[in-house]
Amino acid sequence: MAAGPRNAMIPNPTLKRLRRGQLALGFCPFHLRSVSAAMLAHATGYDWLFIDSEHAAFTVQEVSQMCLAALPLGITPIVRVCTDALDEGTRALDNGAMGLVIPHVDTVAQAKRVAEAFRFPPLGMRSWGAPPAAFLYGGPPMGEAQAILNREVLICAMIETEEAVANVDEIAGVPGIDVLMIGTSDLTSTMGIPGQWGHAKVQAAYEKVGAACKRNGLVMGTGGVGDDTWMGHYMQRGALMVLAGSDHGMIMQAGTARAAALRELEVQAPAPAKAVAAGKAPKAKRKG
């Protein structure tokens, strides 16, 4: 990240990509609770960190340190907080996060509450503590800084129930929301079709959410699709903010494949010409 004017905000590259209609790939550190997560995301070609404090065992300190580590790498730190833990969201934004994801936004009233909590007046009622990390703890005068933060911080509401899908047109019309992300795992569970990524009801939900996003100038996002074919299908239908996977899933997949490959090599390996007797090591030759 190149140094800018003293009063400039650190760029939000993920929001810039989305506004240009470009794909933004997210990596979720779930077990990897250290500053190295941002470096690994950068090294492997991701755009944003999905720091999941809804499900993972993160402390506030860990969340902040991971966010601060991501900023100079051009990786956007985005934190998911629990549905009713909006105070955790404001604390994350003050201490390094450049975006928030709020799960289970089912009604327009909930969407308005989210926007009010994370936007400064006149759009919302977010409290001003001190210049946040986004301005390197400095920045322009308060009013100017708040206007910039209202414009450049990404706020994402998750659509995870049939109720939310039914209300999506009204939710998408709430000022202050940038992205509607379909949480496909929970959506299929609440629909009674857990893990059926390509079910007709899921496809219809993506079509409805995508249309609502287009009408209201929002971005559609996707996460929790456990099948690459269907993930590609939903990306082709407009999902740009894409949660690619977590360290848990990637380790399980790659680790299982690696172990299986090496087990197969063991089976195929030729027997040694001279087997060492069980329990006996070959004697070392004396020198000289």
C-alpha contacts under 8 A as a table, 3 or more apart, distances in Angstrom:
res1	aa1	res2	aa2	distance
1	M	71	L	7.82
1	M	72	P	5.08
1	M	73	L	6.01
1	M	74	G	5.93
4	G	8	A	6.16
5	P	8	A	5.21
6	R	138	G	7.59
6	R	139	G	6.61
7	N	135	F	6.82
7	N	138	G	6.74
7	N	139	G	3.97
7	N	140	P	4.99
8	A	135	F	6.39
8	A	139	G	6.30
8	A	140	P	7.55
9	M	134	A	5.63
9	M	135	F	4.66
9	M	136	L	7.64
9	M	139	G	7.11
9	M	148	I	7.86
10	I	71	L	7.45
10	I	134	A	5.44
10	I	135	F	6.16
10	I	136	L	7.59
11	P	74	G	7.84
12	N	15	L	5.57
12	N	16	K	6.43
12	N	74	G	7.84
12	N	76	T	6.19
12	N	98	M	6.71
12	N	152	E	6.63
12	N	153	V	7.40
13	P	16	K	5.00
13	P	17	R	6.18
13	P	47	D	7.60
13	P	74	G	6.59
13	P	75	I	7.29
13	P	76	T	6.51
14	T	17	R	5.11
14	T	18	L	6.25
14	T	24	A	6.04
14	T	47	D	6.24
14	T	48	W	6.59
14	T	75	I	7.82
14	T	76	T	6.09
15	L	18	L	5.13
15	L	19	R	6.12
15	L	152	E	7.28
15	L	153	V	7.90
15	L	154	L	6.53
16	K	19	R	5.16
16	K	20	R	6.34
17	R	20	R	5.17
17	R	21	G	6.39
17	R	22	Q	5.01
17	R	23	L	6.75
17	R	24	A	6.52
18	L	21	G	4.99
18	L	22	Q	5.27
18	L	23	L	6.62
18	L	24	A	6.74
18	L	219	V	7.05
18	L	240	L	6.75
18	L	241	M	7.19
19	R	22	Q	7.40
21	G	240	L	7.31
22	Q	240	L	6.52
23	L	240	L	4.64
23	L	241	M	6.26
23	L	242	V	7.35
24	A	46	Y	7.61
24	A	47	D	5.69
24	A	48	W	7.27
24	A	240	L	6.07
24	A	241	M	5.06
24	A	242	V	6.14
25	L	46	Y	5.31
25	L	47	D	5.26
25	L	48	W	6.39
25	L	241	M	6.38
25	L	242	V	5.07
25	L	243	L	5.97
25	L	244	A	6.12
26	G	46	Y	5.85
26	G	47	D	5.88
26	G	48	W	4.67
26	G	49	L	5.53
26	G	50	F	6.10
26	G	241	M	7.56
26	G	242	V	6.01
26	G	243	L	4.54
26	G	244	A	5.58
26	G	245	G	7.38
27	F	41	A	6.49
27	F	46	Y	6.45
27	F	47	D	7.93
27	F	48	W	6.42
27	F	49	L	5.15
27	F	50	F	5.79
27	F	243	L	6.31
27	F	244	A	5.94
27	F	245	G	5.75
27	F	246	S	5.92
27	F	247	D	7.73
28	C	49	L	5.89
28	C	50	F	4.53
28	C	51	I	5.99
28	C	52	D	6.98
28	C	243	L	7.44
28	C	244	A	7.89
28	C	245	G	5.99
28	C	246	S	4.27
28	C	247	D	6.34
29	P	32	L	5.21
29	P	33	R	6.77
29	P	37	A	6.42
29	P	49	L	7.31
29	P	50	F	6.82
29	P	51	I	6.13
29	P	52	D	7.41
29	P	246	S	5.75
29	P	247	D	5.41
29	P	248	H	7.91
30	F	33	R	6.96
30	F	51	I	7.31
30	F	52	D	6.63
30	F	56	A	5.61
30	F	246	S	6.30
30	F	247	D	6.05
30	F	248	H	6.52
31	H	56	A	7.19
31	H	247	D	6.78
31	H	248	H	6.78
32	L	36	S	7.96
32	L	37	A	6.38
32	L	247	D	7.03
33	R	37	A	7.26
33	R	58	F	6.97
33	R	62	E	6.66
33	R	66	M	7.72
34	S	37	A	6.03
34	S	62	E	6.84
34	S	65	Q	7.60
34	S	66	M	6.24
35	V	38	A	6.15
35	V	39	M	7.50
35	V	65	Q	6.28
35	V	66	M	4.73
35	V	69	A	5.65
35	V	70	A	7.79
36	S	39	M	5.16
36	S	40	L	6.25
36	S	66	M	7.88
36	S	69	A	7.93
37	A	40	L	5.17
37	A	41	A	6.17
37	A	66	M	7.18
38	A	41	A	5.04
38	A	42	H	6.14
38	A	49	L	6.98
38	A	66	M	6.88
38	A	69	A	6.35
38	A	70	A	4.94
38	A	73	L	7.57
38	A	75	I	6.83
39	M	42	H	5.03
39	M	43	A	6.05
39	M	70	A	7.36
39	M	73	L	7.48
40	L	43	A	5.00
40	L	44	T	6.10
41	A	44	T	5.32
41	A	45	G	6.30
41	A	46	Y	5.23
41	A	47	D	7.46
41	A	48	W	7.60
41	A	49	L	7.24
41	A	75	I	7.57
42	H	45	G	5.49
42	H	46	Y	5.88
42	H	47	D	7.35
42	H	73	L	6.90
42	H	74	G	7.94
42	H	75	I	6.64
43	A	46	Y	7.87
46	Y	49	L	7.92
46	Y	75	I	7.54
47	D	74	G	7.68
47	D	75	I	5.35
47	D	76	T	6.46
48	W	75	I	5.03
48	W	76	T	4.42
48	W	77	P	5.83
48	W	78	I	6.83
49	L	70	A	7.93
49	L	75	I	6.82
49	L	76	T	6.13
49	L	77	P	4.93
49	L	78	I	5.73
49	L	79	V	7.84
50	F	77	P	6.79
50	F	78	I	5.26
50	F	79	V	5.84
50	F	80	R	6.98
50	F	243	L	7.60
51	I	63	V	7.11
51	I	77	P	7.22
51	I	78	I	6.08
51	I	79	V	4.64
51	I	80	R	6.13
52	D	55	H	5.99
52	D	56	A	5.77
52	D	58	F	7.87
52	D	79	V	6.00
52	D	80	R	4.93
52	D	81	V	6.94
53	S	56	A	5.24
53	S	57	A	6.69
53	S	58	F	5.73
53	S	63	V	7.97
53	S	79	V	6.92
53	S	80	R	5.68
53	S	81	V	5.34
53	S	82	C	7.14
54	E	80	R	6.06
54	E	81	V	5.03
54	E	82	C	4.77
58	F	62	E	5.99
58	F	63	V	6.37
59	T	62	E	5.15
59	T	63	V	6.31
60	V	63	V	5.17
60	V	64	S	6.21
60	V	92	A	7.69
61	Q	64	S	5.17
61	Q	65	Q	6.17
62	E	65	Q	5.19
62	E	66	M	6.11
63	V	66	M	5.29
63	V	67	C	6.20
63	V	79	V	7.86
63	V	92	A	7.26
64	S	67	C	5.12
64	S	68	L	6.16
64	S	92	A	6.54
64	S	95	N	5.55
64	S	96	G	5.88
64	S	97	A	7.40
65	Q	68	L	5.14
65	Q	69	A	6.12
65	Q	96	G	7.91
66	M	69	A	5.17
66	M	70	A	6.35
66	M	77	P	7.69
67	C	70	A	5.23
67	C	71	L	6.55
67	C	76	T	7.99
67	C	77	P	5.10
67	C	78	I	7.80
67	C	95	N	7.64
67	C	96	G	4.94
67	C	97	A	5.50
68	L	71	L	5.49
68	L	72	P	7.74
68	L	95	N	7.59
68	L	96	G	5.21
68	L	97	A	7.74
68	L	133	A	7.66
69	A	72	P	6.74
69	A	73	L	7.52
70	A	73	L	5.42
70	A	74	G	6.69
70	A	75	I	5.15
70	A	76	T	6.50
70	A	77	P	6.13
71	L	74	G	5.65
71	L	75	I	5.97
71	L	76	T	6.49
71	L	77	P	7.13
71	L	96	G	7.62
72	P	75	I	7.60
76	T	97	A	7.75
76	T	98	M	6.23
76	T	99	G	7.73
77	P	96	G	7.40
77	P	97	A	5.18
77	P	98	M	5.63
77	P	99	G	6.69
78	I	97	A	5.67
78	I	98	M	5.86
78	I	99	G	4.49
78	I	100	L	5.30
78	I	101	V	7.07
79	V	89	G	7.58
79	V	92	A	7.24
79	V	97	A	6.57
79	V	99	G	6.42
79	V	100	L	4.89
79	V	101	V	6.07
80	R	89	G	7.90
80	R	100	L	5.66
80	R	101	V	4.44
80	R	102	I	5.94
80	R	103	P	7.48
81	V	85	A	6.27
81	V	86	L	7.22
81	V	88	E	6.61
81	V	89	G	6.20
81	V	100	L	7.42
81	V	101	V	6.66
81	V	102	I	6.04
81	V	103	P	7.52
82	C	85	A	5.14
82	C	86	L	7.53
82	C	102	I	6.76
82	C	103	P	6.65
83	T	86	L	7.19
83	T	102	I	5.85
83	T	103	P	5.43
83	T	104	H	6.37
83	T	105	V	7.67
85	A	88	E	5.53
85	A	89	G	7.03
86	L	89	G	5.02
86	L	90	T	6.65
86	L	114	V	7.62
86	L	117	A	6.87
87	D	90	T	5.34
87	D	91	R	6.34
88	E	91	R	5.12
88	E	92	A	6.16
89	G	92	A	5.06
89	G	93	L	6.28
89	G	100	L	6.71
89	G	118	F	7.63
90	T	93	L	5.08
90	T	94	D	6.22
90	T	117	A	7.57
90	T	118	F	6.50
90	T	126	R	7.45
91	R	94	D	5.15
91	R	95	N	6.31
92	A	95	N	5.18
92	A	96	G	6.31
92	A	97	A	5.39
93	L	96	G	5.74
93	L	97	A	4.61
93	L	98	M	6.36
93	L	99	G	7.13
93	L	100	L	7.88
93	L	132	P	7.37
93	L	133	A	8.00
94	D	97	A	7.19
94	D	129	G	7.85
94	D	130	A	7.92
94	D	131	P	7.76
94	D	132	P	4.68
94	D	133	A	6.26
94	D	134	A	7.85
95	N	132	P	6.18
95	N	133	A	5.42
96	G	132	P	7.26
96	G	133	A	4.98
96	G	134	A	6.18
97	A	100	L	7.39
97	A	134	A	7.77
98	M	134	A	7.16
98	M	152	E	7.93
98	M	153	V	5.31
98	M	154	L	6.47
99	G	153	V	5.30
99	G	154	L	4.29
99	G	155	I	5.63
99	G	156	C	7.71
100	L	154	L	6.41
100	L	155	I	5.17
100	L	156	C	6.12
101	V	155	I	6.25
101	V	156	C	4.68
101	V	157	A	5.90
101	V	158	M	7.01
102	I	105	V	6.99
102	I	114	V	7.67
102	I	155	I	7.98
102	I	156	C	6.26
102	I	157	A	5.05
102	I	158	M	5.97
103	P	157	A	6.27
103	P	158	M	4.73
103	P	159	I	7.32
103	P	160	E	7.54
104	H	157	A	7.60
104	H	158	M	5.64
104	H	159	I	6.11
104	H	160	E	5.69
104	H	161	T	7.35
104	H	164	A	7.86
105	V	110	Q	5.81
105	V	111	A	6.14
105	V	157	A	5.99
105	V	158	M	5.75
105	V	159	I	6.09
105	V	160	E	7.58
105	V	164	A	6.62
106	D	110	Q	6.74
106	D	111	A	7.80
106	D	159	I	6.77
106	D	160	E	7.60
106	D	161	T	6.89
106	D	163	E	5.82
106	D	164	A	3.98
106	D	165	V	7.76
106	D	167	N	7.06
107	T	110	Q	5.27
107	T	111	A	6.40
107	T	163	E	7.51
107	T	164	A	6.14
107	T	167	N	6.10
107	T	168	V	7.97
107	T	170	E	7.94
107	T	171	I	6.54
108	V	111	A	4.94
108	V	112	K	6.14
108	V	167	N	7.05
108	V	170	E	5.77
108	V	171	I	4.74
108	V	174	V	7.35
109	A	112	K	5.16
109	A	113	R	6.27
110	Q	113	R	5.02
110	Q	114	V	6.31
111	A	114	V	5.12
111	A	115	A	6.33
111	A	157	A	7.26
111	A	171	I	5.94
111	A	174	V	6.68
111	A	177	I	7.80
112	K	115	A	5.15
112	K	116	E	6.01
112	K	174	V	6.25
112	K	175	P	7.97
113	R	116	E	5.08
113	R	117	A	6.11
114	V	117	A	5.21
114	V	118	F	6.40
115	A	118	F	5.46
115	A	119	R	5.86
115	A	123	L	7.59
115	A	124	G	6.26
115	A	155	I	7.82
115	A	174	V	7.65
115	A	175	P	7.08
115	A	176	G	5.10
115	A	177	I	6.32
116	E	119	R	5.68
116	E	120	F	7.69
116	E	123	L	6.72
116	E	124	G	3.79
116	E	125	M	5.29
116	E	126	R	6.75
116	E	176	G	7.95
117	A	124	G	6.25
117	A	125	M	5.75
117	A	126	R	5.14
118	F	124	G	6.79
118	F	125	M	7.26
118	F	126	R	5.26
118	F	155	I	7.81
119	R	123	L	5.70
119	R	124	G	4.57
119	R	125	M	6.29
119	R	126	R	5.37
119	R	149	L	7.92
119	R	150	N	5.55
119	R	176	G	6.82
120	F	123	L	5.88
120	F	124	G	4.90
120	F	125	M	5.31
120	F	126	R	4.70
120	F	127	S	7.01
120	F	128	W	7.98
120	F	146	Q	6.06
120	F	147	A	7.54
120	F	150	N	6.43
121	P	124	G	4.75
121	P	125	M	5.48
121	P	126	R	7.12
122	P	125	M	7.53
123	L	150	N	7.91
123	L	175	P	7.54
123	L	176	G	7.02
128	W	131	P	7.92
130	A	137	Y	7.54
131	P	135	F	6.63
131	P	136	L	7.85
131	P	137	Y	4.83
131	P	138	G	5.51
131	P	139	G	6.64
131	P	142	M	7.82
132	P	135	F	5.84
132	P	136	L	6.82
132	P	137	Y	4.99
132	P	138	G	7.41
133	A	136	L	4.67
133	A	137	Y	4.90
134	A	137	Y	7.05
135	F	138	G	5.36
135	F	139	G	5.02
136	L	139	G	7.18
139	G	145	A	6.74
140	P	144	E	6.17
140	P	145	A	5.63
141	P	144	E	5.54
141	P	145	A	6.10
142	M	145	A	5.06
142	M	146	Q	6.07
143	G	146	Q	5.22
143	G	147	A	6.35
144	E	147	A	5.21
144	E	148	I	6.35
145	A	148	I	5.16
145	A	149	L	6.16
146	Q	149	L	5.07
146	Q	150	N	6.08
147	A	150	N	5.15
147	A	151	R	6.46
148	I	151	R	5.16
148	I	152	E	6.02
149	L	152	E	5.08
149	L	153	V	5.50
150	N	153	V	6.11
150	N	176	G	7.77
154	L	177	I	7.82
154	L	178	D	6.15
154	L	179	V	7.72
155	I	176	G	7.22
155	I	177	I	5.41
155	I	178	D	5.43
155	I	179	V	6.51
156	C	177	I	6.17
156	C	178	D	5.88
156	C	179	V	4.50
156	C	180	L	5.70
156	C	181	M	6.70
157	A	177	I	7.04
157	A	179	V	6.33
157	A	180	L	5.08
157	A	181	M	6.22
158	M	180	L	5.71
158	M	181	M	4.72
158	M	182	I	5.68
158	M	183	G	6.14
159	I	164	A	5.57
159	I	165	V	6.62
159	I	168	V	7.97
159	I	180	L	6.61
159	I	181	M	5.95
159	I	182	I	4.74
159	I	183	G	6.00
159	I	187	L	7.59
160	E	164	A	6.57
160	E	165	V	7.78
160	E	182	I	6.03
160	E	183	G	5.08
160	E	184	T	6.70
160	E	186	D	5.54
160	E	187	L	4.39
160	E	190	T	7.72
161	T	164	A	5.19
161	T	165	V	6.45
161	T	186	D	7.21
161	T	187	L	5.07
161	T	190	T	5.91
161	T	191	M	7.19
162	E	165	V	4.97
162	E	166	A	6.13
162	E	187	L	7.24
162	E	190	T	7.36
162	E	191	M	6.79
163	E	166	A	5.10
163	E	167	N	6.28
164	A	167	N	5.05
164	A	168	V	5.78
165	V	168	V	5.03
165	V	205	A	6.24
165	V	208	K	7.25
165	V	209	V	6.81
166	A	169	D	7.83
167	N	170	E	5.66
167	N	171	I	6.24
168	V	171	I	4.89
168	V	172	A	5.88
168	V	208	K	7.71
168	V	209	V	6.30
168	V	212	A	6.59
169	D	172	A	5.26
169	D	173	G	6.43
169	D	209	V	7.82
169	D	212	A	5.28
170	E	173	G	5.18
170	E	174	V	6.96
171	I	174	V	5.65
172	A	177	I	7.30
172	A	180	L	7.44
172	A	212	A	6.24
172	A	213	C	6.28
172	A	216	N	6.19
172	A	218	L	7.16
173	G	216	N	6.04
174	V	177	I	6.36
177	I	180	L	7.80
177	I	218	L	7.60
178	D	218	L	5.38
178	D	219	V	6.42
179	V	213	C	7.93
179	V	218	L	5.54
179	V	219	V	4.69
179	V	220	M	5.73
179	V	221	G	6.55
179	V	241	M	7.97
180	L	209	V	7.59
180	L	213	C	7.32
180	L	218	L	7.21
180	L	219	V	6.38
180	L	220	M	5.12
180	L	221	G	5.86
181	M	220	M	5.70
181	M	221	G	3.94
181	M	222	T	5.08
181	M	223	G	7.08
181	M	241	M	7.61
182	I	187	L	7.58
182	I	206	Y	7.59
182	I	220	M	7.70
182	I	221	G	6.11
182	I	222	T	4.93
182	I	223	G	6.34
183	G	186	D	5.82
183	G	187	L	6.03
183	G	222	T	6.36
183	G	223	G	5.29
183	G	224	G	5.80
184	T	187	L	4.84
184	T	188	T	6.00
184	T	197	W	7.33
184	T	202	V	7.92
184	T	222	T	7.17
184	T	223	G	6.07
184	T	224	G	4.98
184	T	225	V	5.78
185	S	188	T	5.48
185	S	189	S	6.32
185	S	194	P	6.91
185	S	195	G	6.41
185	S	223	G	7.80
185	S	224	G	4.97
185	S	225	V	6.61
186	D	189	S	4.91
186	D	190	T	6.05
186	D	194	P	7.77
187	L	190	T	5.29
187	L	191	M	6.11
187	L	194	P	7.97
187	L	202	V	7.80
188	T	191	M	4.99
188	T	192	G	6.27
188	T	193	I	5.02
188	T	194	P	4.57
188	T	195	G	6.08
188	T	196	Q	6.58
188	T	197	W	7.31
188	T	202	V	7.10
189	S	192	G	5.19
189	S	193	I	5.70
189	S	194	P	4.25
189	S	195	G	7.28
190	T	193	I	7.56
190	T	194	P	7.70
191	M	194	P	7.44
193	I	196	Q	5.71
193	I	199	H	7.89
195	G	226	G	7.36
196	Q	199	H	5.50
197	W	202	V	6.68
197	W	225	V	6.32
197	W	226	G	7.25
197	W	227	D	7.28
197	W	230	W	6.52
198	G	202	V	6.38
198	G	203	Q	6.38
198	G	230	W	6.28
199	H	202	V	5.29
199	H	203	Q	6.35
200	A	203	Q	5.07
200	A	204	A	6.10
201	K	204	A	5.10
201	K	205	A	6.20
202	V	205	A	5.01
202	V	206	Y	6.37
203	Q	206	Y	5.19
203	Q	207	E	6.31
204	A	207	E	5.06
204	A	208	K	6.19
205	A	208	K	5.14
205	A	209	V	6.07
206	Y	209	V	5.19
206	Y	210	G	5.84
206	Y	234	Y	7.20
206	Y	237	R	7.98
207	E	210	G	5.18
207	E	211	A	6.12
207	E	237	R	7.62
208	K	211	A	5.21
208	K	212	A	6.26
209	V	212	A	5.12
209	V	213	C	6.19
209	V	220	M	7.22
210	G	213	C	5.12
210	G	214	K	6.28
210	G	220	M	5.96
210	G	237	R	7.51
210	G	238	G	6.57
210	G	239	A	7.65
211	A	214	K	5.15
211	A	215	R	6.26
212	A	215	R	5.21
212	A	216	N	6.27
213	C	216	N	5.27
213	C	217	G	5.79
213	C	218	L	4.50
213	C	219	V	5.82
213	C	220	M	6.21
214	K	217	G	5.29
214	K	218	L	6.23
214	K	219	V	7.50
215	R	218	L	7.87
219	V	239	A	7.36
219	V	240	L	6.85
219	V	241	M	7.33
220	M	238	G	6.55
220	M	239	A	4.85
220	M	240	L	6.16
220	M	241	M	6.57
221	G	239	A	4.88
221	G	240	L	5.67
221	G	241	M	4.30
221	G	242	V	5.63
221	G	243	L	7.91
222	T	225	V	7.56
222	T	234	Y	7.81
222	T	239	A	6.09
222	T	240	L	7.74
222	T	241	M	6.40
222	T	242	V	5.13
222	T	243	L	6.29
223	G	242	V	6.17
223	G	243	L	4.85
223	G	244	A	7.16
223	G	245	G	7.95
224	G	243	L	7.48
224	G	245	G	7.80
225	V	228	D	7.61
225	V	230	W	7.14
225	V	231	M	5.89
226	G	231	M	7.68
227	D	230	W	5.57
227	D	231	M	6.09
228	D	231	M	4.88
228	D	232	G	6.07
229	T	232	G	5.23
229	T	233	H	6.30
230	W	233	H	4.75
230	W	234	Y	6.28
231	M	234	Y	5.33
231	M	235	M	6.19
232	G	235	M	4.98
232	G	236	Q	6.11
233	H	236	Q	5.25
233	H	237	R	6.55
234	Y	237	R	4.97
234	Y	238	G	6.68
234	Y	239	A	6.01
235	M	238	G	5.32
235	M	239	A	4.44
235	M	240	L	6.48
235	M	242	V	7.94
236	Q	239	A	7.01
239	A	242	V	6.74
245	G	249	G	6.48
245	G	250	M	6.98
246	S	249	G	5.28
246	S	250	M	6.14
247	D	250	M	5.10
247	D	251	I	5.89
248	H	251	I	5.37
248	H	252	M	6.13
249	G	252	M	5.15
249	G	253	Q	6.04
250	M	253	Q	5.16
250	M	254	A	5.90
250	M	255	G	7.91
251	I	254	A	5.29
251	I	255	G	5.28
251	I	256	T	7.86
252	M	255	G	5.21
252	M	256	T	5.75
253	Q	256	T	5.41
253	Q	257	A	6.24
254	A	257	A	5.16
254	A	258	R	6.03
255	G	258	R	5.12
255	G	259	A	6.11
256	T	259	A	5.25
256	T	260	A	6.14
257	A	260	A	5.17
257	A	261	A	6.12
258	R	261	A	5.12
258	R	262	L	6.29
259	A	262	L	5.26
259	A	263	R	6.14
260	A	263	R	5.06
260	A	264	E	6.19
261	A	264	E	5.13
261	A	265	L	6.38
262	L	265	L	4.93
262	L	266	E	6.30
263	R	266	E	5.10
263	R	267	V	6.54
264	E	267	V	5.17
264	E	268	Q	6.33
265	L	268	Q	5.03
265	L	269	A	5.84
266	E	269	A	5.26
271	A	275	A	7.93
272	P	275	A	5.91
276	V	280	K	6.76
276	V	281	A	6.87
276	V	282	P	7.18
277	A	280	K	5.43
277	A	281	A	7.57
